[in-house]
Amino acid sequence: MRKDGRGEINVGIRKGRRSYRLYDGTHTVTAPATPRRRPAGLFGATLLAAAALGIAPTQARITKIVIDSSTPYTNPATTMAYTAILGRAFGTLDPKDRHNAIIQDIELAPRDSNGQVAYVTVFQVLVPATPNGRLWYDVPNRGGNAIPGAAFDTGAVYVQSGWQGDILGLGCATGYPCVDLNTTPATQVVGASNAAQYVLQVPVAQKADKTPITGPVYTHVALGTSGTTGRLVIFVNNAPYLPATLDTSQATLWSVSRQSVTGLRNVDRQLVPSGQWSYDCNGQPAPGSKLTPFYVCYTGAAGGFDPDRLYELVYPAKDPLVLGIGYAATRDLLSFLHHASTDSVGTANPVAGMVKQVLEYGVSQSGAFIRTTIHLGFNQDEDDRQVADGAWPHIDGRQLFMNVRFALPDVITNLYMMADEAPVWWADYPDPVRHHRPFGILTRCSLTGTCPQILETFGSDELYEEKMSPDLVGTTAQGDIPLPPNVHRYYFPSTTHGGGSDAAAFTWSPPPTAPVTPSPTSCAYPGNPNPESDQMAALQADFIAFLTDGTPMPPDAYPRLANRTLVAPTRHATRFPDIPGYPYGGAGIDHPEAFDFGPRVNYYDQTGIITIEPPEILAVEPEPVPPVNADGNETVGVPSVTLQVPLGTYSGWNLYSGGPYQGQQCSLSGSFWPFQETIAAQQAADDPRPSLEQRYGTHAGYVCAVTRAAAEAVERRFLLPADAQTLITDAAGSNVLTGLVPTAIDQGVGNRLCAAEGR
């Protein structure tokens, strides 16, 4: 075991002249300095060697599956018929196995009579009538339903399962879990409306003498709270851990009137005396008798909480969950579905023999789950086989906050939350801020030959809010990080988090004439309708073709420092135009920070034990963004047809209109400012951007411009032909310039656009 004073406790990388060595204090793996994929025959050779030594090979650790329902299902997007199987998978993990040893506190989890650590997960499998050999694992986001409406890979098996273990502790005050999956059928957990969750049940870590483990947890009261009762939240969910004591003098509650997203500016910080608040309000206006860790009561000020202030709390929690089991549970379920014929009691694998290739897809938080799964080595099963052949993390550049003691996986990019402590880039690359040697998400799987092909997609909001630029340029933004050959990266310019909708994108309305009423929870500008779904559908088809028959992926398309498509987030550097009513808001960007959570955290992996809450801020890192054109729109990457034929300025940033974060990035939101419709309106508004009339002349001209852009996108393989026709139909049915009586000049503009399009 190694500790170098920088928090590196368990895992590091040694680079020699001829090899790398990965070590965790007990086991070592040595591989060539130029990693290569393990030959297909190596696994068989390993089994023969084990047999010669009298060693029984390990098995995937799903010991039992229980099918709670099996019903017909028709996908609403494709009308494809499936059998929908809903059930629970029971698994065990050997805490001494090198494949599991990195799971935080697994050695402190209760064990069965065989010395194994048990878990239960809810899963759903959609079984097609005619399988094509592919299995898509759609990672649920916060336990929600990840599959319906998304599956269009005809003949693929679709799977989702619970991986976020804290969800089972969010709705009750009696201790974990709220629902026991050992005895509760999945049909009662998920429900017909999917109002409940795809959940995972994990053990609670405890000391050898069975007494509770305690530690600090940071949380805050929901923005905009008024009255005497405040709900403690991480992002959207409650804080999942019970307080170790109801003595509020052992906790710290404070408030600020203004806080910068970098944490370097807290205005009017006020400590709330311990005698003026309590845990046990149970949602009532005054303290009661029932413990509820999800609410606090503030009784010492007239009217209670001030909605324009931010209230933060650090409290001593008890009973940490062994949440890192979520990575192993997913690994073992996928390995079981891929390779097993039955479980240990004879229940048939519902897709036995159907799976030749496994692909993973995750959005936002679920994308972070995929990235950390690979980083921590969980794309290799207990038989050393590769789990996923392809992985697609979408709109997220973080590592997941899930494998430390008292982890909080619900977090997005809140201040003081763990997200960028471990490397967030794919290739081996140094971290000068933390003085780390070169390390990357793919380091472990490169050593074992188990790296999947990666499809990485993200948009503008991920740079302005999700702190994603270190994925591209590291923590100091001194240069572009080389992209490994198995990573295929595509950037969607001028989009919000996840993109808008085609329906909204083809609807024009004039710019707002008055600002919104300031609020701690509302954004200052209209939402961004620029979609990503069309490019996503095409890239999924490209990725399938690449993995199936080797058809090359389209060329990578993303911003770089080298060609000046990444610049400082200032109006001057981005060249954002002077738009009346819509000044540049990118300066409110969420910068990534390097946090110090204490010396017992391994910052290479975001594992360990947090001892400093809230963490100290070691550095605020740069977050460059793409520049824009004269319209205020980004041009680098894979633009949608909407962006190529714009109806306004589409930005990845939006700003809170009021409250403690006023003027800073509004949560998960881009913004939009429409063009004026006519030349007269544009001149009256003193808008430097040409009007719709100047751009397209007539409604027919606009439709022709959309038709041409769609054809070019199809040619570049960034749009499917069927989706191109849908976009053209949407444009023809839009209200763009339909109310304008065109002049001869307008007719000429429209005619030229249609002539260029060939109509």
N, C-alpha and C positions, 0 to 999 in steps of 0.2 A: 504494500500500500504506500502511496506517495502523496506527500503534501508539500507544496512549494511556497506557501504563503500567499498564493493568489486564488485560493479556493479550489485548486485542482486536487481532489482527494482520491478518486477512484480510477479515472480513466484519462489517458493521455496518448500522445502519439510520439514515437521516437522515429526519427528518419535517419537511417544509416546510408552508407554508400550504395548498398545493393538491396536493401529491404526496409520495409516499414515494420514496426512492431506495435501492435495494439495490446494494451494490458489493462486488467481490471483488478490487479492486486493478487489474483490467484491463477488466472488462465492467460495464456498468450496465444496469439495467432500471428504467424509470420507469413508474409506473402511477397511476391516480386514487387519491385519498386514501380513497375508499370502494371497496374492491376489488370487482370483479364478474367473473362467469364469462365467459370468452372466447366470443363468439358462434360457432356451429358453422361459419359461413362464413369465419371469419378464417383458418383453416389453408389453405383453398383460395386465398384472396387472397394469403397469404404465398408459396405456391408460384408463383403467377403473377408476383408481383413478383420472385422469385428468378430465374425463367426469363427475364424481361425484362432482367435484369442479367447474364445469362449464368452464373448460379450454379447448380450442380447441387445439389438438395436432398439432405440426408444420409439414410441408411437406418438402420434398427434394426441394431445391431451384432452380431447373431447371424450368423456367417458360415457355419456348418455345424451340422447336427444329425446324430447317428448313432443310429439305432434299434437297440438291443442286444437287445431282446426285445419281443414283442407277444403277449399271452396273454389268454384270457377271464378275467373277474373278476366275482364277485358280491358286492355289498356286504352284509356280515352284518347290518347294521342295517335295511336296507330291501328286501333281495333284488333290488335293481336290478342289471341286467346291464350290464357295461362291457367295453370292450377296454382292458387295462392295458398302456400303452406305457412301457417303461423305456429310457432312453438318456442320451446326453451332448450338451450344447450347447457349441459352441466359439464364443467371442466375442472381439472386439477392441475396444479403446477408444482414442480419440484423446486423449492427455493434454492437448492444447491446447484441446480443445473445452470451451466454458463449462459444458456439462452435466456434465463429468467433472472439472473443475479443482479442485473441493473435496475430491476423494479424496486423503487424506494420502499423500504420497510417490509418487504416480503418476508424477511427473516423474523419479523415481529408479529406476523399474522398467525392466528390459530391454525392448527394442523389436524388432519384426520389421523386415524390409526396407522396409516402408512407414511405419515410424515409429509403429506401433501397439503397444499393450500387450495381451497375450493372456491369456485365462483359459479354464477348462473347468469346467462344472458338471454334476452328475448330476441328472436330472429324471425325474419320472413324470407321465404324463397318463392319467387315466381318461376314456375317450371313451364317452359313452352312445349307445345305439342311436337314441334320439330326442332330440336336443339341444333345450334350451329357450332358448338364447341367452345363458345366464349361464356365466361361468367363475369358479370359486372357487379362489383361490390360498391353500392352507393352508401357513403358514410352519412348516417343521420346527423343533422345539426341540432344540438341540444335535445336529442332524443326524438325529434320530429320525423314525420314520414318522408323518406328521401326518394321514393321510387315513382309513384303514379304521375303520369304526365311527362316523365323524362325519358322513358325507355322507348327507343326507336330502333335499336339494333335488333332487327327481326331475327328471332330464333335464339337470342341470348338468354341465359339464366340471369335473373336479377336477384340480388341478396342485399338485405340490410340487417343490422343487429345493434344491440346496445353495447356501447363502449364507455359511456360517461357515467361512472359509478356514483357520483354525488347526487344525481337527479333523484334517486330513491330516498334521499334525506331532506328534500326541499319542502315537503308539505306537512310535516308533523313535528311535534315537540317532544315525542316520547323516545327519541333515539332511533338510530339507523338499524334496519331499513323501515321505511313507512309501510311497504308491502313486501312480504316474504315471497320471493320467486320460487322457493323450494316447494311451496304449496299452492301458489296462486297461478292459475292458467294464464298463458299469454293473452288469451281472448279477453280476460278481465282487465289486464294491464293496458293493452292497446285500445280496445273498444272499437266499435263500428265507425265512430267519427274520428278516430286517431287523436282524440283529445288528450289521452295519456301519452305514454312515451315508449320508445324502444330503449330499454334500460338494461343496466348491468348491475348485479349485486356482488359487491366485493366485501372482504373482511375488514374489520376495524383493527388497526395495529394496537398492541398493548405490551406493557412491560412483562418481564418474566414472572413477576409476582401478581400479574393480572390487574394491577392498578392502572388507571388511565394515564396515557401520554398527553401532555399539554404543550402548547406553543402559541405564539402570537399570530393573529389573523387581522388583516386590514380590510375594511369595507367602508361604505359610505351610505348615507341616507339618500333615497331616490331624489333626483333633481326636482325642484318645484314643490317640495313637500310643505304643507302648511298645517296648522293645528298642532295638537300635542302628541300625535302618533306618527312615527316615521318608520318606513320599511327599509331594512338594510339590504342592499343589493350589491352584486358584483357587476353584472351588466343588465340582464333582464331578470335573472333568477335571484332568489334570496341567497344570503350567505348560508352555506350548508353545514356549518359546525356549531354545536352547542357550546355555550360559554362554560368554562370550567368552574366558575363561581358567579353568583349573583351580586357579589360585592363590587359595586361600580368603581370603588377606589382602586381596584386592580386593573382597570381599563382607562383609556384616555379618549374623551370625546371633545372635539373642537370644531370650530367653524371659521370660514373665511368668506369675505364678501366678493373676492375675485381671486382666481387661481389660473396661472398660465399652464398650458398643457405640458410645458417642459418642467413644471414644478419649481422653477427658479424664482417665481414671483407670487407670493401669497399676501394679499392685502387684508389688513385688519383681522389678523388671526386672534381668535378668542377661545380660551379654554372654558368648557362647560363644567362647572363644579360637580363632583360626583354625587352630591346630595340633590342635584336638580334633575336627575334623569334616572331611569330604571329600565331593565330588560323586560319586565313581566307585565306589560300593558295589555297583551292579548288583543290588540286592535281597539281597545276601549279608551275613552278620553282620560281615564285615570288609572293608576296602577291596580292590577288585580292580583290573583293568586297563582295563575298558571304560567309556567315558564314558556316563553315564545322567543326563541333566539332570532326571529326574523323581524321583530319590531322593537323599537325603543320608545319610551315616553319621555318627553321633555316638559317638565312642569314648572321650571324655575323662571320662565320668562312670560310676559303677558302675550297671550295668543299662541304660545308654543313656537314651533319652527317658523323661521322666516323663509318664504319661498325663493327669495333672491340670494340666499346664502347657501354655501356648500357645507354639509356637516360630515365629518370624517371620524372614524372610530377604529382604534386598535384595541382588541380584547383578547384575554387568554382563552383559547379554545381547548377542547378535549376531544379525544377519540378520533385521531386522523384516519382517514380511509386509505386503503392501499390502492390508489386510483391507477397506478401504472399497470395494473393487471388488465386494464382495458386494451392495451396494445397486444398483450399475449392472448387474450380471449379472442380478439379479431384474427390474429395470426392462426390460432388453432382451429377456429371455425372454418376459415377459408381452406386450410390444409385438409381438414376432415372432408369438406364438400368436394375438394379436388381429387383426393386420393383414396378415401375409405369406402368400403362397401357397406359396412354396418357398424353400429356402435358396439360397446362391450357387452350389451345385453341382447343383441340381435336385431335391434331396430334398424331398418334399411336407411341408408343415405338416400334422400329423395332425388338426388341428381347424380347418383353413382354412374360412372362411365360417360357422363355427358360433357365433362369439363376438360378441355385441352389447354385453355388459356385463361388466366385470371387478370382482370383489369379493375383498378380502383378509381373512384371519382369522389371528390369532396369539395364542398363550397364553403369558403370563409373559414369558420372554426373547424369544419371538417377537413378543409385543405391543410390547415395546420396539423391536424391529427395525422394525415398521410405523411407530411414532411418529417414529423418527429418519429413516426413509426419506422421510417427508413433510417433516420439518423441514429436511433438507438439500437438498430440491428434486428428489428422485428420483421423484416422481410425475409428472414431465414427461419424456417421452422425447426422443431427439435430433432428432425432427421437431417438437418442441414440443407434442405431443399429450398429453392427460391419460392416465395409465396405469390407475389404479384409479378406478372410479366410487364404490365404497363400501369402507370400511376398518373393521375391527372388532378393535381391540386389547383383549384381555381380561386382567384381573388383573395389570396392570402400569402404573405411572405414570412409568417412568424414560425417560431417553435411553440408547441402547446404547453401551457402552464398546468401540467398534469402529473409530473413524476417527481415532485418534492413533497416533503411532509406538509400537510395542510394545504394542498394544492387547490387552485381555483380555476378549473378549466372553462368556466362560463365566461371568463374575461375576454374582452376584445382588446382595444389598445388604451384602456384606461391608464391614467397616471398611476405609478407605483406597482403596476402589475408585471409579472415576469412574462416576457415574450421574445426578447432579443438577446438574452444572455449567452446562449449557445450560438454557434455559427448558423446564420440563416441563408448562407450561400451554398451552392452545390459542390463546387470544386474545393480542393485543399487551398486555403487562403489564410493569411495571418490576420489577427485582430490587434492592431497596434494600441487601441484604447485599453484593452485588457492585458496587453503584452502576451498574447497567446501565439503559439506556434501555428503553422498552417494546419487547418482542420476544416472539414466541411460536412454537409449532410450525407454525402456519398462515401465518406472515408471508410466506414465499417463495411458496407456492402461491397465496396471495391476490393477489400482484402479477402472477402469470402466468395466473390464471384456471384453475388445475389442482387445486384442493382437492377431495378426495372428500367424500362424506357420511360422517360418523363415527358409529359405534356404540361407545360406551365403557361397559364393564361391569367392575365390581370389587366386592370385598367387604371384610369387616372386617379380615381378616389383612393386606390391602394397606395399611391404615392403621397397624396395629400393627407390621408388619415391613417392608413394601415402601416405606415412606417416601413415601406417595402424597399426603399432605395438601397439599404445595405445589402440586400439580396443581389443587387446589380454591381455596386461599387464599394462594398465594405463599409467599415465604420468611419473612415476618414475621407472617403470620396476622392481619393488621389488617382484612381484609375479604374478601368472596367475590369471586372473579374472574368477570366476566360470561362466560356460556357463548355462544359463537358460534352462529348459527342452524343451521349445518350439523353441529353436534355434539349427539348424543342420548345422555344419560348416565343410567345406572341403577346403583344401589348395592344389593348383596345383604347385608342385615344379618346379623350374628352368624354369619359363615361362615369356614371355614379357607381356605387358598390353593387355589382351584379347586373348593371345595365337597366335601362328602361324598357318600355314595351313598344312594339311596332304601332299599335293602335294610337297611343299617345304621341308617338313620333310624327305621325302624319296629320296631326291636328294643330292648326295655327290659331293663336289668339294674340292680341296686342300686348306690349309690355305693360306691367303694372304701373299705375299712376301714383300709388302711395305706398310707403313702406308698411310692412306687417307690424302688428302690435307687439312690442317687445315681450318676450316670454323666456323663462329659463330652459324650456324644452322645445321651442320652435325654431325653425331655420328662417333666415332673413330673406331668402330668395326662392322662387319657384323651383320645384324639383326637376332634375335632368331626365328627359325621356329618351335620350340616345341609347339604342339597344345594343346588347352583346349577343343575344340569342342566335342570330343568324350566322355570325362568324363561328359561334360555338358549335352549332350543328355541323357546319362544314368541316371544322377541325376535328370533330369526333369521327366523321367519316374518313378523313385523311389519316387519323391515328389508327383506326381499324385496318385500313388498307396497308399501312406501313407495317403493322404487327402481323398481319395475315400473309401478305405476299411480298413484302419488302418494297412496296411503292414508296419512293422518297417523300418525306414530309415537305411541304412548302418551305422556302427559305425562312429562317428565323427573322422576326420583325419586332424590334423593341428599341427603346432609347439607350444611347450610350454617351459617355463623356467624350470619347475620341472624336465623334463627328458633331459635337455640340448640340446633340438632341437631349442632353440633360444639362440644366443650368440652375442657378440659385433661384429659390422661390420668391423672387421680388418682381415688381412690375417692370422695372428697368431691364432685368435679365430676360424675363419671359417675353417682353415687348407687348404686353397686354394693352389693347387700345383703350382710349378714354371714352367709355360708354356712359352716357347720362343715366343716373339711377342704379348703375351696376359697376361700381369701382372694383378694382382687382382685390380679391380676398384671399389670395394664396398665401399671404404672409401669416395667416392664422393657422398654418400647417401644423400637424402633429409631428414633432421631431422625435426620432428614436433616442432613447437614453440608455446609458450604461448604468445599471443599478448595483449597489452593494447590499446584498441581503445577508451578509455575514460570512465568516470564514468556513462555515460547515456546508456551504453550497459548492458543488462542482459546476463551474461556469462553462466548461466545455460541453456539458450535457443537460444543464438545467435540472440536475438531480441534487439530493441532499436535504439539509435541514435549515430552514430560514430562522435566523435569530435576530434580524434587524427589521422592524416594521414600524412605520413605512421605511423603505430602503433609502439609503443615502444615494444621492445622484453624483456619480463619478464624472460623467461627461454628457453633454447634449451633442448628438451627432448630426452631421449635415444630412439634408434630405433634398437632393436636387430633383427637379421636375422638368418636363419637356417645355420648350418655348411654344409660342402660338403664332398664327398668321394674323393678318389684318382684321379678320373677323373675331379673333379671340379664341380660335379653335386649334387644337393640337393636330399635327400632321404626320407624326411618326407612328409606325406600327401598322395595325390592320384596321382601317377605318370602316365603320358601318356605311351602308348606302345613305342612311340619314345624315351622317356627318359629311359625306361627299356632296350631298345636295342639301345643304343646311337650311333650316328655318330660323336660325338664331345662333347664339353663342352657347356652347355646351361646355361646362366646366366640371372638373373633378372635385372642386371645393364648394362648400357652402358654409355659412357662418351662423352660430347661435345669435338670435336677435336680442337676447337679454340674459340676466342671471350671472352666475359666477364665471361662465365661459363666454360671455358676450364678445363677439368679434373673433372668436376662435372656431376651429373646424366643427361643424355640426355633425352629429353622429350618423355615419353611414350614408351621407347625403352629398350628392353633387348638386349643381344649380344650372339654371337655364334663363337666358334673357332673349326674348324673340326679336327678330328684325321688325322694323316698321313695314307695313304693307305697301305703302305707296311712296313715290318720290316726295310728294308734298308733306306727308307725315314725317318722313325721314329728315327733311330739311327743317321742319318746324321743331323737331326734337333735338336738332343739332347732333344727330347720331352719325358717327363717322363710317358706319357700316352701310353698304348699299342695301336698299330696300328689296323686298321680294319682287316688286315690279321691275326694278333695274336688273335683277339677276335672271328672272325667268320670263318676263314679259307677259305671259298668259298661263292659264292653268295647263293648257296643252304643252307649253314649253317646259313647265315643271315636270310633267309626267315623262316627257322625252328625256330630260336630264336624269331622272331616276332610272329610266330604262337603260340608258347608256352606262350609268354607274353600276347597275346590277350586272350587266353583261361583262363588264371588266372584272368585277369581283368573282364571277363564276369562272372566268378564264384563269384567274390567279388561284383558284381552288379555295377561296375564302367565302363562298356562297354556293349553296346547292341550287340547281336549276329550278326545282319546285318552289323553293323559298324566294327565288328571284321573281318568279311569276306572281307570287303572293304580294310581294312588295310593290310591283307595278300596279296590281289591282288596287292595293291600298292607296297608292298615290292617285290613281284615277278617281277614287271615291272620296278623296280628301277635300277640304274646303280651301285649299291654297289657291288664292287669286280667283276664286269662283265669283266673288262679288265685285270684281273690278271690271269696268267697261274699258277694254283695251284701246289705246290709241294706235295710230299707224306704227309708231316707234315700238310700242309694246308688241304688236303683231310681228314686227321684224325680228325682235329679240327671240320670241317664241319660235318663229320659223327657222331661225338659224340653229337653235338647239335641236329642233326636230330633224333638220337637214344633216347635222353632225351625227345624229343618232341613226340616220339612214331611213327615216320615215317620211 
